[in-house]
Amino acid sequence: MKKAFEDKKAEAGEGSISSTEQQELEQLNKTMMRRKRMRKSKLAEVPEGESAYQGLERC
């Protein structure tokens, strides 16, 4: 994700990302990973007779 962001900035002719932008990207990555773990744990709790997709919809 960071690489894609840096590539877009390079295409726009800008330099490397600032420390503030780096921190925002790191926080976003942590948030996304946390949500992914939550979805996986919720998926493990899907009641019998309910599809995995329905279990993810509840998240």
C-alpha positions in Angstrom: 0.0 0.0 0.0 2.8 2.4 0.9 4.5 1.5 -2.4 1.4 2.3 -4.4 1.0 5.6 -2.6 4.7 6.5 -3.3 4.3 5.5 -6.9 1.4 7.8 -7.4 3.3 10.7 -5.8 6.3 10.0 -8.0 4.0 10.0 -11.1 2.7 13.4 -9.9 6.3 14.7 -9.7 6.4 14.9 -6.0 9.2 13.7 -3.7 9.0 11.1 -1.0 6.2 11.1 1.5 6.4 13.2 4.6 6.7 11.7 8.1 3.1 12.7 8.8 1.9 10.9 5.7 4.0 7.9 6.7 2.4 7.9 10.1 -1.1 8.1 8.5 -0.3 5.2 6.2 1.0 3.1 9.1 -2.1 3.8 11.2 -4.3 3.0 8.2 -2.5 -0.3 7.8 -2.8 -1.2 11.4 -6.5 -0.4 11.3 -7.0 -2.5 8.2 -5.1 -5.5 9.7 -7.2 -5.2 12.9 -10.4 -5.2 10.9 -9.2 -8.2 8.9 -8.4 -10.1 12.2 -11.9 -9.2 13.5 -13.6 -10.5 10.4 -11.7 -13.7 10.6 -12.6 -14.2 14.2 -16.2 -13.4 13.5 -16.2 -15.9 10.6 -15.1 -18.6 13.0 -18.2 -17.8 15.0 -20.7 -18.3 12.1 -23.7 -20.4 13.4 -24.5 -23.7 11.9 -26.8 -23.3 8.9 -25.5 -19.8 8.1 -23.2 -19.2 5.2 -19.8 -17.7 5.7 -20.9 -14.7 3.6 -23.8 -14.0 5.9 -21.4 -14.2 8.8 -19.2 -11.5 7.3 -22.2 -9.3 6.6 -22.8 -9.1 10.3 -19.4 -7.6 10.9 
